[in-house]
Amino acid sequence: MQFGGLLSWPAPPLKWIGHNSDILCICHSPHGSHTVTGSHDKTIRIWDAETGAVVGEALKGHTSGVWSVAYSSDGRYIISGSGDKTIRIWDAESGAVVGKPLKGHTGIVRSVAYSPDGQHIISGSDDNTIRIWDAKTGAAVGKPLEGHTSHVTSVAYSPDGQHIISGSYDNTIRTWDPETGAAVGKPLEGHTSDVRSVAYSPDGQHIISGSGDNTIRIWDAETGAAVGKPLEGHRRTVSSVAYSPDGQHIISGSYDNTIRIWDPETGAAVGKPLEGHTNDVLSVAYSPDGQHIISGSYDNTIRIWDVETGATVGNPLEGRNRTVSSVAYPPDGQRIASRFGDSTIRAWDASRCGSIQYLFSSNPIQPHLYAFPDENGWVHDSEGRLLYWVPPECRIGLHSHALTIPPTSRIRSVSLDFNNFAYGTSWVQIFHSTQP
């Protein structure tokens, strides 16, 4: 193993290690120089997007998991929404908390966003409401936006900041006037299951939504009318939708393991489904230049696709036994960031379809050897070399994120004692039986 050294491609992906529990959200700074993450461990961390180095100390203040993070448009501030029902504002440079927590929600804050001009913050919550806040004072602006009858899963501003949209488990999308807090028109109805993802077109004229009813719908942002028929083709839940940067295409990821490209003018599928994932696709995104698509999946991989041909570009980027639950390109398109289920963020070199060439820890004092158990109880390092075997009776509760040397995680059911650990190419020759 090499720590902090140059590795040849294909190499293990860069691991951004610092949180002590699952990473729930990820967001890039406007200029792509930094990445911010929120975790079940109640903290936010800021990272250098190029090197992966932790920037400053963890941002602490929430008393429950952090479910959503977002940057202001100028990159000076970070906002976070949490299971403690509050939103917090942070100075992105110093990491200091700005003002008091924004309180008002009575449920988990699932989604937060800044207005395009940075003057306001919006939040969506399990209390079925959206709230608007003054970004400078932290004061609530008007009353909660009420109308949804179930959890609000997603909120977004229109590109011009004149409207807010929200998607909900009540199967609807709603449009709101941020100045008055009034609903604009009637709910956008048509989906027959929960709305998982909503987005505006780049010109703000259309809204798209992905749903548990296996369809994507396009809506006229001004009238709220459905545009054409539902885009049908997926066989299971549509988990993620996005417009191409030029607005000429829509992409969708689904639990049917595929990604599809659509023509928003005709509603027709463009080419065949992009196939290769072997489990649910959770997140899809376009590169800033619109030439590539990235997708993250429960099959523990990230795949890069050529938009023109639909072919995969290079080999899948593997997550080593952990679900890839979120993927995104920063604005410069040079790297891909992905969120895994093992409390790590990994960065990849998009130009070579290989990983960035460093492995590092946020705690440089104690080096870590990351290991992965297979189905037979053998533990491998990240290069596939055998390290040791765990007896069947000790495997229950032993998770890959806990397999570090030395072990440092407090959250484990099985603790490994390495005091008499023998390793090397001839370890079988130094085995000593404990039997009399």
C-alpha positions as CSV (number, residue, x, y, z in Angstrom):
1,M,0.0,0.0,0.0
2,Q,1.1,3.6,-0.7
3,F,-0.2,6.5,1.4
4,G,0.0,9.9,-0.2
5,G,2.1,8.6,-3.1
6,L,1.6,8.5,-6.8
7,L,-0.2,5.4,-8.1
8,S,-0.5,4.2,-11.6
9,W,-3.8,4.0,-13.4
10,P,-6.1,2.2,-12.8
11,A,-5.6,3.0,-9.2
12,P,-7.8,3.0,-6.0
13,P,-10.1,6.1,-6.0
14,L,-9.2,9.0,-3.9
15,K,-11.0,8.7,-0.5
16,W,-12.1,11.7,1.4
17,I,-12.1,10.4,4.9
18,G,-13.1,12.5,7.9
19,H,-16.7,11.8,8.8
20,N,-17.6,9.2,11.3
21,S,-20.8,8.1,9.7
22,D,-22.7,8.0,6.5
23,I,-22.3,11.0,4.2
24,L,-25.8,12.2,3.3
25,C,-25.2,15.2,1.0
26,I,-22.5,16.8,-1.2
27,C,-22.2,20.1,-2.9
28,H,-19.6,21.9,-5.0
29,S,-18.6,25.5,-4.5
30,P,-19.6,27.8,-7.4
31,H,-16.1,27.8,-8.8
32,G,-15.4,24.1,-8.2
33,S,-12.4,24.7,-5.9
34,H,-14.1,23.2,-2.8
35,T,-16.6,20.6,-1.9
36,V,-18.8,20.5,1.2
37,T,-20.3,17.4,2.7
38,G,-22.9,16.7,5.4
39,S,-23.1,13.5,7.5
40,H,-25.1,11.5,9.9
41,D,-22.3,12.3,12.4
42,K,-23.9,15.8,12.7
43,T,-21.0,17.7,11.1
44,I,-20.2,19.4,7.8
45,R,-16.7,19.2,6.3
46,I,-15.1,21.4,3.6
47,W,-12.5,19.8,1.3
48,D,-10.1,20.9,-1.3
49,A,-11.7,19.6,-4.5
50,E,-8.3,19.1,-6.2
51,T,-6.2,17.4,-3.5
52,G,-9.0,16.1,-1.3
53,A,-7.3,17.7,1.8
54,V,-9.6,18.7,4.6
55,V,-9.9,22.4,4.9
56,G,-10.1,23.5,8.5
57,E,-12.0,21.7,11.3
58,A,-15.4,20.0,11.0
59,L,-18.3,22.5,11.2
60,K,-20.1,21.5,14.4
61,G,-23.4,22.7,15.8
62,H,-26.2,20.5,14.5
63,T,-27.5,17.9,17.0
64,S,-28.6,15.4,14.4
65,G,-27.6,14.3,10.9
66,V,-27.0,16.8,8.1
67,W,-29.3,16.0,5.2
68,S,-28.7,18.9,2.8
69,V,-25.9,21.4,2.1
70,A,-25.6,24.3,-0.4
71,Y,-23.3,27.1,-1.3
72,S,-24.3,30.7,-1.8
73,S,-23.9,31.9,-5.4
74,D,-20.7,33.8,-4.5
75,G,-19.3,30.9,-2.6
76,R,-18.9,32.9,0.7
77,Y,-21.5,31.0,2.7
78,I,-22.7,27.4,3.2
79,I,-26.1,26.5,4.5
80,S,-27.1,23.1,6.0
81,G,-30.4,21.4,6.8
82,S,-30.6,18.8,9.5
83,G,-32.6,16.2,11.3
84,D,-32.5,18.6,14.3
85,K,-35.1,20.6,12.3
86,T,-32.9,23.6,11.9
87,I,-30.9,25.3,9.1
88,R,-27.5,26.8,9.9
89,I,-25.4,29.3,8.0
90,W,-21.6,29.0,7.9
91,D,-18.7,31.2,6.8
92,A,-17.2,29.1,4.0
93,E,-13.7,30.5,4.6
94,S,-13.4,30.3,8.3
95,G,-15.9,27.6,9.0
96,A,-17.5,29.7,11.7
97,V,-21.2,29.6,12.3
98,V,-23.0,32.8,11.2
99,G,-25.7,33.9,13.5
100,K,-28.2,31.6,15.3
101,P,-29.8,28.5,13.9
102,L,-32.8,29.1,11.7
103,K,-35.7,27.5,13.6
104,G,-39.3,26.9,12.6
105,H,-39.6,23.5,11.0
106,T,-41.0,20.7,13.0
107,G,-39.6,17.9,10.9
108,I,-36.3,16.9,9.3
109,V,-35.0,19.5,6.9
110,R,-34.5,17.5,3.7
111,S,-33.6,20.2,1.1
112,V,-32.1,23.6,1.2
113,A,-31.1,26.1,-1.5
114,Y,-30.0,29.7,-2.0
115,S,-31.8,32.1,-4.2
116,P,-29.8,33.0,-7.4
117,D,-29.1,36.5,-5.9
118,G,-28.1,35.0,-2.5
119,Q,-30.6,37.1,-0.6
120,H,-32.8,34.3,0.5
121,I,-32.7,30.7,1.6
122,I,-35.4,28.1,1.0
123,S,-35.9,24.8,2.9
124,G,-38.2,21.8,2.5
125,S,-39.1,19.5,5.4
126,D,-40.8,16.4,6.6
127,D,-43.3,18.8,8.2
128,N,-44.8,19.1,4.7
129,T,-43.8,22.8,4.4
130,I,-41.3,25.1,2.6
131,R,-39.9,28.0,4.4
132,I,-38.2,31.2,3.1
133,W,-35.5,32.9,5.2
134,D,-33.6,36.1,5.0
135,A,-30.0,35.0,4.3
136,K,-28.5,38.0,6.1
137,T,-30.5,38.1,9.3
138,G,-31.7,34.5,9.4
139,A,-35.3,35.7,10.0
140,A,-38.2,33.8,8.6
141,V,-39.7,35.7,5.6
142,G,-43.5,35.4,5.8
143,K,-45.3,32.3,6.9
144,P,-44.5,28.7,5.9
145,L,-45.6,27.7,2.4
146,E,-48.3,25.2,3.1
147,G,-50.1,22.9,0.7
148,H,-48.2,19.6,0.4
149,T,-49.8,16.8,2.4
150,S,-46.6,14.7,2.8
151,H,-42.8,15.2,3.1
152,V,-41.2,17.8,0.8
153,T,-38.3,16.0,-0.9
154,S,-36.9,18.6,-3.2
155,V,-36.9,22.4,-3.5
156,A,-35.3,24.7,-6.2
157,Y,-35.4,28.2,-7.4
158,S,-36.1,29.1,-11.0
159,P,-33.0,30.4,-12.8
160,D,-34.3,34.0,-12.5
161,G,-35.3,33.6,-8.9
162,Q,-38.9,34.5,-9.5
163,H,-40.4,31.1,-8.5
164,I,-39.8,28.2,-6.3
165,I,-40.7,24.6,-7.1
166,S,-41.1,21.7,-4.7
167,G,-41.6,18.0,-5.1
168,S,-43.3,15.8,-2.5
169,Y,-44.3,12.3,-1.4
170,D,-47.9,13.5,-2.0
171,N,-47.3,12.8,-5.7
172,T,-47.4,16.5,-6.7
173,I,-45.1,19.4,-7.7
174,R,-46.0,22.9,-6.5
175,T,-44.9,26.3,-7.7
176,W,-44.6,29.2,-5.3
177,D,-44.2,33.0,-5.5
178,P,-41.2,33.7,-3.2
179,E,-42.3,37.4,-2.8
180,T,-45.8,36.6,-1.4
181,G,-45.4,33.0,-0.4
182,A,-48.6,32.2,-2.4
183,A,-49.0,29.1,-4.4
184,V,-48.9,29.9,-8.2
185,G,-51.7,28.0,-9.9
186,K,-52.8,24.6,-8.9
187,P,-50.5,21.7,-8.0
188,L,-49.0,19.9,-10.9
189,E,-50.8,16.6,-10.8
190,G,-50.3,13.6,-13.0
191,H,-47.8,11.4,-11.2
192,T,-49.4,8.4,-9.5
193,S,-46.6,7.9,-7.0
194,D,-44.2,10.0,-5.0
195,V,-42.1,12.7,-6.8
196,R,-38.4,11.9,-6.3
197,S,-36.7,14.6,-8.3
198,V,-37.5,18.0,-9.8
199,A,-35.5,20.5,-11.9
200,Y,-35.9,23.6,-14.0
201,S,-34.8,23.8,-17.6
202,P,-31.8,26.1,-18.1
203,D,-34.1,28.8,-19.6
204,G,-36.7,28.4,-16.8
205,Q,-39.5,27.7,-19.2
206,H,-40.1,24.1,-18.2
207,I,-40.0,21.8,-15.1
208,I,-39.2,18.1,-15.2
209,S,-40.0,15.6,-12.5
210,G,-39.1,11.9,-11.9
211,S,-41.4,9.7,-9.9
212,G,-42.0,6.3,-8.3
213,D,-44.6,5.7,-11.0
214,N,-41.7,5.0,-13.4
215,T,-42.2,8.1,-15.6
216,I,-40.7,11.5,-16.2
217,R,-43.1,14.4,-16.9
218,I,-42.4,17.8,-18.5
219,W,-44.5,20.8,-17.3
220,D,-44.9,24.3,-18.6
221,A,-43.4,26.4,-15.9
222,E,-45.8,29.3,-16.6
223,T,-49.1,27.5,-16.9
224,G,-48.4,24.3,-15.0
225,A,-49.8,22.3,-17.8
226,A,-48.3,19.0,-18.7
227,V,-46.3,19.2,-21.9
228,G,-47.0,16.1,-24.0
229,K,-47.4,12.7,-22.6
230,P,-45.3,11.1,-19.8
231,L,-41.9,9.9,-20.9
232,E,-42.3,6.1,-20.5
233,G,-39.7,3.4,-20.8
234,H,-38.3,2.8,-17.4
235,R,-39.7,-0.2,-15.6
236,R,-39.1,1.0,-12.1
237,T,-38.8,4.2,-10.0
238,V,-37.2,7.2,-11.7
239,S,-34.8,8.4,-9.0
240,S,-33.0,11.3,-10.7
241,V,-33.6,13.7,-13.6
242,A,-31.6,16.5,-15.1
243,Y,-31.5,18.8,-18.2
244,S,-28.4,19.0,-20.4
245,P,-26.7,22.4,-20.1
246,D,-28.1,23.5,-23.4
247,G,-31.6,22.3,-22.6
248,Q,-31.8,20.0,-25.6
249,H,-32.0,16.8,-23.8
250,I,-33.2,15.2,-20.5
251,I,-31.5,12.3,-18.7
252,S,-33.1,10.0,-16.2
253,G,-31.8,7.3,-13.9
254,S,-33.9,4.5,-12.6
255,Y,-34.2,1.5,-10.3
256,D,-34.4,-0.6,-13.4
257,N,-30.5,-0.2,-13.6
258,T,-30.6,2.0,-16.7
259,I,-30.1,5.6,-17.8
260,R,-32.2,7.0,-20.6
261,I,-31.8,10.1,-22.8
262,W,-34.9,11.9,-24.0
263,D,-35.8,14.6,-26.5
264,P,-37.9,17.2,-24.5
265,E,-39.4,18.5,-27.7
266,T,-40.9,15.2,-28.9
267,G,-40.8,13.2,-25.7
268,A,-39.1,10.4,-27.6
269,A,-36.2,8.3,-26.2
270,V,-32.9,9.1,-27.9
271,G,-31.2,5.9,-28.7
272,K,-31.3,2.8,-26.6
273,P,-31.1,2.7,-22.8
274,L,-27.6,3.1,-21.4
275,E,-27.0,-0.4,-19.9
276,G,-24.2,-1.6,-17.7
277,H,-25.2,-1.1,-14.1
278,T,-26.3,-4.2,-12.3
279,N,-28.4,-2.5,-9.7
280,D,-30.5,0.6,-9.0
281,V,-29.3,3.9,-10.6
282,L,-29.6,6.6,-7.9
283,S,-28.1,9.7,-9.4
284,V,-27.3,11.1,-12.9
285,A,-25.7,14.3,-14.0
286,Y,-24.3,16.0,-17.2
287,S,-20.8,17.2,-17.5
288,P,-20.7,21.0,-17.8
289,D,-19.9,20.8,-21.6
290,G,-22.8,18.3,-22.1
291,Q,-20.5,15.7,-23.7
292,H,-20.7,13.1,-21.0
293,I,-23.1,11.7,-18.5
294,I,-22.1,10.2,-15.1
295,S,-24.3,7.8,-13.1
296,G,-24.0,6.3,-9.6
297,S,-25.6,3.1,-8.6
298,Y,-26.3,0.5,-5.8
299,D,-23.9,-1.8,-7.7
300,N,-21.1,0.3,-6.1
301,T,-19.9,1.8,-9.4
302,I,-19.8,5.1,-11.2
303,R,-20.1,5.0,-14.9
304,I,-19.2,7.6,-17.5
305,W,-21.1,7.6,-20.8
306,D,-20.5,9.3,-24.2
307,V,-23.7,11.3,-25.0
308,E,-23.3,10.9,-28.7
309,T,-22.7,7.1,-28.9
310,G,-24.2,6.0,-25.6
311,A,-21.0,3.9,-25.0
312,T,-19.3,3.7,-21.7
313,V,-16.1,5.7,-21.5
314,G,-13.3,3.6,-19.8
315,N,-13.9,1.1,-17.1
316,P,-16.5,1.6,-14.3
317,L,-15.1,3.4,-11.2
318,E,-15.7,1.0,-8.4
319,G,-16.8,1.8,-4.9
320,R,-15.5,-1.3,-3.1
321,N,-18.6,-2.9,-1.6
322,R,-20.4,0.5,-1.0
323,T,-23.3,2.0,-2.8
324,V,-22.7,5.1,-5.0
325,S,-25.6,7.2,-4.0
326,S,-24.7,10.6,-5.5
327,V,-22.6,11.9,-8.3
328,A,-21.8,15.3,-9.6
329,Y,-19.5,17.3,-11.8
330,P,-18.0,20.6,-10.6
331,P,-18.3,23.5,-12.9
332,D,-14.9,23.0,-14.6
333,G,-15.8,19.4,-15.6
334,Q,-12.3,18.1,-14.7
335,R,-13.3,15.9,-11.9
336,I,-16.2,13.8,-10.7
337,A,-17.3,13.6,-7.1
338,S,-19.2,10.7,-5.7
339,R,-20.8,9.8,-2.4
340,F,-20.5,6.3,-1.1
341,G,-22.3,4.4,1.7
342,D,-19.0,3.9,3.6
343,S,-18.7,7.5,4.9
344,T,-16.3,8.4,2.1
345,I,-16.3,10.9,-0.7
346,R,-14.2,9.9,-3.7
347,A,-12.9,12.1,-6.5
348,W,-12.1,10.9,-10.0
349,D,-10.2,12.3,-13.0
350,A,-12.9,12.7,-15.7
351,S,-10.5,13.3,-18.5
352,R,-8.8,9.9,-18.1
353,C,-11.8,8.0,-16.6
354,G,-9.4,6.8,-13.9
355,S,-9.0,7.9,-10.3
356,I,-7.1,10.9,-9.1
357,Q,-3.8,9.4,-7.9
358,Y,-3.7,9.9,-4.1
359,L,-5.0,8.1,-1.1
360,F,-5.1,10.0,2.1
361,S,-6.8,10.4,5.5
362,S,-8.1,13.4,7.3
363,N,-6.2,12.3,10.3
364,P,-2.5,12.1,9.2
365,I,-1.2,11.2,12.7
366,Q,-2.6,7.6,12.4
367,P,-2.2,5.9,9.0
368,H,-5.0,3.7,7.9
369,L,-5.0,0.5,5.9
370,Y,-8.4,0.2,4.3
371,A,-9.6,-3.4,4.0
372,F,-12.5,-5.2,2.5
373,P,-14.1,-8.6,3.5
374,D,-15.3,-11.0,0.9
375,E,-18.1,-13.5,1.1
376,N,-15.7,-16.2,2.4
377,G,-14.4,-14.1,5.3
378,W,-11.1,-13.2,3.7
379,V,-10.1,-9.5,4.1
380,H,-8.3,-7.8,1.2
381,D,-6.5,-4.5,0.9
382,S,-7.5,-2.1,-1.8
383,E,-5.2,-3.8,-4.3
384,G,-6.8,-7.2,-3.7
385,R,-4.1,-8.7,-1.6
386,L,-5.1,-11.1,1.2
387,L,-4.6,-9.8,4.7
388,Y,-6.4,-12.1,7.1
389,W,-9.3,-14.4,7.6
390,V,-12.2,-13.8,10.0
391,P,-13.9,-16.8,11.5
392,P,-17.7,-17.2,10.7
393,E,-18.7,-16.5,14.3
394,C,-16.9,-13.2,14.3
395,R,-18.3,-11.8,11.0
396,I,-21.7,-10.7,12.3
397,G,-21.5,-7.0,12.9
398,L,-18.2,-6.7,11.2
399,H,-18.5,-4.0,8.5
400,S,-16.0,-2.9,5.8
401,H,-15.9,0.6,7.1
402,A,-14.7,-0.7,10.5
403,L,-11.9,-2.7,9.0
404,T,-9.0,-0.4,9.6
405,I,-5.5,-1.0,11.0
406,P,-5.4,0.2,13.7
407,P,-9.1,0.1,14.2
408,T,-10.5,3.5,15.3
409,S,-14.2,3.4,14.8
410,R,-16.4,3.4,17.9
411,I,-19.4,2.1,16.1
412,R,-18.9,-1.6,15.7
413,S,-20.2,-4.9,17.1
414,V,-16.9,-6.7,16.6
415,S,-13.6,-5.4,17.6
416,L,-10.4,-6.9,16.2
417,D,-7.2,-7.2,18.3
418,F,-4.1,-6.8,16.2
419,N,-1.6,-7.0,19.0
420,N,-0.3,-10.4,17.8
421,F,-1.1,-9.8,14.1
422,A,1.3,-11.5,11.8
423,Y,1.5,-10.4,8.2
424,G,3.6,-10.7,5.1
425,T,4.2,-13.1,2.2
426,S,4.9,-16.0,4.5
427,W,2.5,-15.5,7.3
428,V,1.3,-19.2,7.2
429,Q,4.7,-20.2,8.3
430,I,4.4,-18.4,11.6
431,F,1.0,-19.7,12.7
432,H,0.9,-20.9,16.2
433,S,-1.9,-23.1,17.4
434,T,-3.5,-22.2,20.8
435,Q,-4.5,-25.8,21.3
436,P,-2.6,-27.8,23.9
